[in-house]
Amino acid sequence: MTTALERYQESSWRRRKRAQRQNHRLDLQGLRMVAVLAVFANHLWGWPQGGVVGVDLFFVITGFLITASLLRDGEQPGVVSLKRFYWTRLRRVLPAASLVLILTYAASTLVLTSAQVHEVGQDAALAAVFVANWQFASDSAAGESMSPLAHYWAVSIEQQFYLVWPLLILGASLMAIRKAAPARRKQAVGAVIGVTVAASLTWALYETATAHDSAYFNTFARLWEFGIGALLATAAGALARIPDLFKPLMSWSGLLLIGVSLFYLDIESPGFPAPWAILPVCGAGLVIAAGVGFEPRYQWFLTNRVSTYIGNLSYSLYLVHWPVIILIGAIMASSNYFYVTVLTVSCALAVACYHFVETPLRNATFEKIRDTRRAIDEGVYHVERSSKAAAVAALVLLTVGLISYAMRPEAYDQSAAPAELISLHSSSSN
């Protein structure tokens, strides 16, 4: 008779094998969980003090996955399919980002002053075309913005990366092919990326030393973080040959570096983002490298079902958490009721956004849409159990949030002054 531990290990092994067949990394989803929860906790409680380095983890993961995808796509025809890449990215990013922009602006009209709503509208317009980071980089108070859309600076940088990076990979690939050395395509791509990383890191060091406020939001000062992940993708063949014995050690060492970054780095220090961001970037790099080929054993922290599910929600949770903090903070005083309301409402919106906006539209095709409409017309449309569970979970979380909001002490204190949100560009958060 098998023990519970043996059954768990067998189930975990099957999950890893299934994920490998689908070209899906469980440990990377767990790393996304670490990133988004670190950012969320820092924004809500100001703890851990280095929590916003979660954004740096996202950048490294993105660089690795996007470059690996581009290299795979180019193996058969020999060049990158730009049309397919951009269409895939558009479906992955735009629906959820656009919906959150619209809902945030609509909610702002209900709880903010007309002047603040005007500022939110300007931020939304820039975020919609993914250039919000440049506004914050040029604004001397950007690092202290209380705009409910301030967090779109990171989304903007990622979208700029998506726009330019395939062209860089394509150029390096064509250069290798023109020299009649298609077998050396990865080496050519790696060399180009290496030069890009060196140039970007040099610029980041200079910008951090001379213009610290703008360096945080500067795309060119952040490009090296994507590049580190991209270099790992080009070295996947060599990384896959790392002995299995060392993989768990590498993965846990990477988490240790990230943990040190979360609790000991101060993003207000003159050395951030460069050189101090090197610490979490290297930590993320170790985790990524350890899972190339086959995910490491004994990495339960990143690969368990809870961690990977939160990792699946990470994009939606990142999008909704900051508007919820700011807008609820405009009508509630800081208390345990405020924290419960923010946590439950943020999670409810993230679950709903992931299951009913992000995932369906990412996987949508004209054939699927046509089949769905036909099934609805014929009365045989079937809602999956996971969607039902997600709907129930979102409603329960939202209900708990509304109850917590209704129970807030200031609602029944006639002497308490109403909550006021100060100027959207005059308090702290990144």
C-alpha positions in Angstrom: 0.0 0.0 0.0 1.4 3.4 -1.0 1.9 6.1 1.6 0.5 9.6 1.4 4.0 10.9 0.7 4.5 8.5 -2.1 1.2 9.4 -3.7 2.1 13.1 -3.4 5.5 12.5 -5.0 3.9 10.5 -7.8 1.3 13.2 -8.4 4.0 15.8 -8.4 6.1 13.9 -10.9 3.1 13.5 -13.2 2.4 17.2 -13.1 6.0 18.0 -14.0 6.0 15.6 -16.9 2.6 16.9 -18.2 3.9 20.5 -17.9 7.1 19.5 -19.8 5.1 18.1 -22.6 3.2 21.3 -22.8 6.4 23.3 -22.7 5.2 24.8 -19.4 7.4 25.5 -16.4 5.8 25.0 -13.0 8.7 26.6 -11.2 8.5 29.7 -13.3 4.8 30.0 -12.4 5.9 29.7 -8.8 8.5 32.4 -9.4 5.8 34.6 -10.7 3.9 34.0 -7.5 6.9 35.2 -5.5 7.2 38.3 -7.7 3.5 39.4 -7.6 3.0 38.7 -3.9 6.2 40.7 -3.1 5.0 43.7 -5.0 1.5 43.4 -3.6 2.7 43.2 0.0 5.1 46.1 -0.4 2.4 48.3 -1.9 -0.1 47.4 0.7 2.0 47.3 3.9 5.3 48.7 2.9 6.8 45.3 3.8 9.1 43.7 2.7 11.0 46.9 2.0 12.5 45.5 -1.2 9.2 44.0 -2.4 9.1 45.9 -5.6 12.1 43.9 -6.9 9.3 41.5 -7.9 9.1 43.6 -11.1 12.7 42.8 -11.8 11.9 39.1 -11.5 9.1 39.6 -14.0 11.5 41.2 -16.5 14.0 38.3 -16.3 11.2 35.7 -16.7 9.8 37.6 -19.7 13.2 37.9 -21.3 13.8 34.1 -21.0 10.3 33.0 -22.2 10.0 35.4 -25.1 13.5 34.7 -26.4 13.0 30.9 -26.0 9.7 31.2 -27.9 11.3 33.3 -30.7 14.2 30.8 -31.1 11.8 27.8 -31.3 9.6 29.6 -33.8 12.5 30.3 -36.0 13.9 26.8 -36.1 11.7 25.5 -38.9 11.5 28.4 -41.4 14.8 29.8 -40.2 13.4 33.2 -39.3 11.1 34.6 -36.7 7.4 34.9 -37.6 6.7 38.5 -36.6 3.0 38.3 -37.4 2.4 35.3 -35.3 4.5 36.7 -32.4 2.8 40.1 -32.3 -0.7 38.6 -32.6 0.0 36.2 -29.7 1.3 39.0 -27.5 -1.6 41.2 -28.4 -4.1 38.6 -27.3 -2.1 37.8 -24.2 -1.7 41.4 -22.9 -4.2 43.8 -24.4 -7.6 42.5 -23.2 -6.9 42.5 -19.5 -4.8 45.6 -19.5 -7.5 47.6 -21.4 -10.3 46.3 -19.2 -8.5 47.4 -16.1 -7.8 50.8 -17.6 -11.4 51.3 -18.4 -12.7 50.1 -15.0 -10.1 52.1 -13.1 -11.1 55.3 -14.8 -14.8 54.6 -14.3 -14.2 53.9 -10.6 -12.1 57.0 -10.3 -15.0 59.2 -11.4 -17.0 57.9 -8.4 -14.4 58.4 -5.6 -11.9 61.0 -6.7 -12.2 64.8 -7.3 -12.6 66.1 -10.9 -9.0 67.3 -10.9 -7.7 63.9 -9.9 -10.0 62.2 -12.4 -8.4 64.4 -15.1 -5.0 63.2 -14.0 -6.1 59.6 -14.1 -7.5 60.1 -17.6 -4.1 61.4 -18.8 -2.3 58.4 -17.2 -4.8 56.1 -18.8 -4.2 57.5 -22.2 -0.5 57.1 -21.9 -0.8 53.6 -20.4 -3.1 52.6 -23.3 -0.3 53.1 -25.8 2.3 51.7 -23.4 4.4 54.8 -22.8 3.4 55.6 -19.2 7.0 54.9 -18.0 8.4 57.8 -20.0 5.9 60.2 -18.3 7.0 59.0 -14.9 10.7 59.1 -15.9 10.3 62.8 -16.9 8.2 63.7 -13.9 10.3 64.7 -10.9 7.6 63.4 -8.6 6.9 60.2 -10.5 8.6 58.0 -8.0 6.0 59.3 -5.5 2.9 58.9 -7.6 -0.4 58.0 -6.1 -2.1 57.6 -9.5 -4.2 54.3 -9.5 -2.4 53.6 -12.8 1.1 54.3 -11.7 2.0 50.6 -11.9 1.5 50.6 -15.6 5.1 51.9 -15.9 6.3 48.2 -15.8 3.6 47.0 -18.2 4.7 49.8 -20.6 8.3 48.7 -20.5 7.3 45.1 -21.1 5.3 46.0 -24.2 8.1 48.1 -25.5 10.3 45.0 -25.1 7.8 42.9 -27.0 7.8 45.4 -29.8 11.6 45.7 -30.3 13.0 42.4 -29.2 11.8 40.2 -32.1 13.4 42.6 -34.5 16.7 42.2 -32.7 16.4 38.4 -32.7 15.4 38.5 -36.4 18.4 40.7 -37.3 20.8 38.4 -35.5 19.3 35.3 -37.2 19.4 36.8 -40.7 23.0 37.8 -40.0 23.9 34.2 -39.2 22.0 32.8 -42.2 23.7 35.4 -44.6 27.0 34.1 -43.4 26.0 30.5 -44.3 26.1 29.5 -40.6 22.5 28.8 -39.7 23.8 26.2 -37.2 25.4 29.0 -35.3 22.2 31.0 -35.1 22.0 30.8 -31.3 25.6 31.9 -30.9 24.9 35.0 -33.1 21.8 35.8 -31.2 23.6 35.3 -27.9 26.4 37.6 -29.0 24.0 40.4 -30.0 22.1 40.0 -26.7 25.4 40.0 -24.8 26.4 43.4 -26.3 22.9 44.7 -25.6 23.1 43.6 -21.9 26.5 45.2 -21.5 25.4 48.5 -23.1 22.1 48.6 -21.1 23.8 47.8 -17.7 26.4 50.5 -18.4 23.7 53.0 -19.1 21.7 51.8 -16.0 24.8 52.4 -13.8 25.2 55.9 -15.3 21.5 56.8 -15.1 21.2 55.6 -11.5 24.2 57.7 -10.4 23.2 60.9 -12.3 19.4 60.7 -12.5 18.2 58.3 -9.9 14.5 59.2 -10.1 14.2 58.7 -13.9 16.5 55.6 -14.0 13.9 53.5 -12.3 11.4 54.0 -15.2 13.9 54.2 -18.1 13.4 51.4 -20.6 17.1 51.4 -21.7 18.2 51.2 -18.0 16.0 48.1 -17.6 16.7 46.3 -20.8 19.6 44.4 -19.4 17.3 42.6 -17.0 15.3 41.2 -19.9 18.6 40.4 -21.6 19.8 38.2 -18.7 16.8 36.0 -19.1 17.3 36.1 -22.9 20.9 34.9 -22.5 19.7 31.9 -20.5 17.4 31.0 -23.4 20.3 31.0 -25.9 22.3 28.8 -23.5 19.5 26.3 -22.9 21.4 23.4 -24.5 24.3 23.8 -22.1 22.0 24.4 -19.1 20.0 21.3 -19.8 23.2 19.2 -19.3 23.7 20.4 -15.7 23.6 17.3 -13.5 20.3 16.7 -11.7 22.1 16.7 -8.4 23.0 20.4 -8.7 19.6 21.7 -9.9 17.8 21.8 -6.5 20.8 23.6 -5.0 20.8 26.2 -7.8 17.0 26.7 -7.5 17.0 27.2 -3.7 20.1 29.4 -3.9 18.3 31.6 -6.4 15.4 31.9 -4.0 17.8 32.8 -1.2 19.2 35.6 -3.2 15.7 36.8 -4.0 14.8 36.6 -0.3 17.8 38.7 0.6 16.8 41.2 -2.0 13.2 41.5 -0.6 14.2 42.1 3.0 17.5 43.9 2.7 17.5 46.0 -0.5 16.3 49.6 -0.2 14.9 50.8 -3.6 15.3 54.4 -2.4 19.1 53.9 -2.1 21.3 55.6 -4.7 22.4 52.2 -6.1 19.0 51.1 -7.3 18.2 49.9 -10.0 21.9 49.5 -10.8 23.9 47.9 -9.4 21.7 46.5 -6.6 19.1 45.0 -9.0 21.8 42.6 -10.0 21.0 40.6 -6.8 17.4 39.7 -7.6 18.2 39.3 -11.3 20.9 36.7 -10.5 18.5 35.0 -8.1 15.9 34.7 -10.8 18.5 33.6 -13.3 19.6 30.7 -11.0 15.9 29.6 -10.6 15.4 29.7 -14.4 18.7 27.9 -15.2 18.0 25.2 -12.7 14.7 24.2 -14.5 16.0 24.1 -18.1 15.6 20.6 -19.5 13.7 19.2 -16.6 12.5 21.0 -13.4 14.6 20.3 -10.3 13.4 17.9 -7.7 12.6 19.0 -4.1 11.4 22.4 -5.2 8.0 22.1 -3.6 7.9 25.8 -2.7 7.6 26.9 -6.4 5.9 23.9 -7.9 3.0 23.2 -5.5 -0.5 23.8 -6.8 -1.2 26.9 -4.8 2.1 28.6 -5.9 1.5 27.8 -9.6 -2.1 28.9 -9.4 -1.2 32.3 -8.0 1.5 32.4 -10.6 -1.2 31.9 -13.3 -3.1 34.9 -11.7 0.0 37.0 -11.5 -0.6 39.3 -14.5 -4.2 39.9 -13.6 -3.4 40.4 -9.9 -0.6 42.9 -10.8 -3.0 44.9 -12.9 -5.8 45.1 -10.4 -4.0 45.4 -7.0 -2.7 48.9 -7.2 -6.0 50.6 -8.4 -7.8 48.7 -5.6 -5.3 49.9 -3.0 -5.6 53.6 -4.1 -9.3 53.8 -4.8 -10.4 51.9 -1.7 -7.8 54.0 0.2 -9.7 57.1 -0.9 -12.8 56.0 1.0 -11.5 54.0 3.9 -9.1 54.7 6.7 -6.1 52.5 7.2 -7.1 49.6 9.4 -7.5 45.8 9.5 -10.8 46.2 7.7 -9.1 48.2 5.0 -6.5 45.4 4.5 -9.1 42.7 4.4 -11.2 44.7 1.9 -8.2 45.3 -0.4 -7.0 41.7 -0.3 -10.3 40.1 -1.0 -11.4 42.6 -3.7 -8.1 42.4 -5.4 -8.1 38.6 -5.4 -11.7 38.5 -6.6 -11.0 40.8 -9.5 -7.8 38.9 -10.4 -9.6 35.5 -10.4 -12.4 36.9 -12.5 -10.1 38.7 -14.9 -7.9 35.6 -15.4 -10.6 33.1 -15.9 -13.1 35.2 -17.9 -11.0 37.7 -19.8 -7.3 36.9 -19.9 -7.5 33.1 -20.6 -10.5 32.9 -22.9 -9.3 35.7 -25.2 -5.7 34.5 -25.2 -6.9 31.1 -26.5 -9.7 32.4 -28.7 -9.8 31.6 -32.4 -12.5 32.3 -34.9 -13.4 28.6 -35.0 -13.8 28.5 -31.2 -16.0 31.6 -31.2 -18.1 30.2 -34.0 -18.5 26.8 -32.2 -19.4 28.6 -28.9 -22.1 30.7 -30.6 -23.5 27.6 -32.2 -23.5 25.7 -28.9 -25.3 28.6 -27.2 -27.9 28.8 -30.0 -28.5 25.1 -29.7 -28.7 25.2 -25.9 -25.9 22.7 -25.4 -23.2 25.1 -24.2 -21.2 23.6 -21.3 -19.5 25.7 -18.7 -16.3 24.0 -17.4 -16.1 23.1 -13.8 -13.0 25.3 -13.3 -15.0 28.3 -14.6 -17.9 27.6 -12.2 -15.4 27.3 -9.3 -13.7 30.5 -10.3 -17.0 32.4 -10.5 -18.0 31.1 -7.0 -14.6 32.0 -5.6 -14.7 35.5 -7.0 -18.2 36.1 -5.6 -17.3 34.8 -2.2 -14.2 37.0 -2.0 -16.1 40.0 -3.2 -18.8 39.4 -0.6 -16.2 39.2 2.2 -14.7 42.4 0.9 -18.0 44.2 0.9 -18.8 43.0 4.4 -15.4 44.2 5.6 -16.0 47.6 4.0 -19.5 47.8 5.6 -18.0 47.0 9.1 -15.3 49.7 8.9 -15.3 51.7 12.2 -15.2 55.2 10.6 -18.5 54.5 8.9 -20.3 54.8 12.3 -18.1 57.5 13.8 -19.8 60.8 13.1 -16.8 62.8 14.3 -14.4 61.1 11.8 -13.4 63.2 8.8 -14.0 61.6 5.4 -10.9 60.0 3.8 -9.2 62.2 1.3 -6.7 61.3 -1.4 -3.9 63.7 -1.8 -2.6 64.9 -5.1 -2.1 61.9 -7.4 1.5 62.9 -8.0 2.6 63.7 -4.5 2.9 60.6 -2.3 4.8 57.4 -2.2 4.7 54.3 -4.3 6.3 52.6 -7.3 
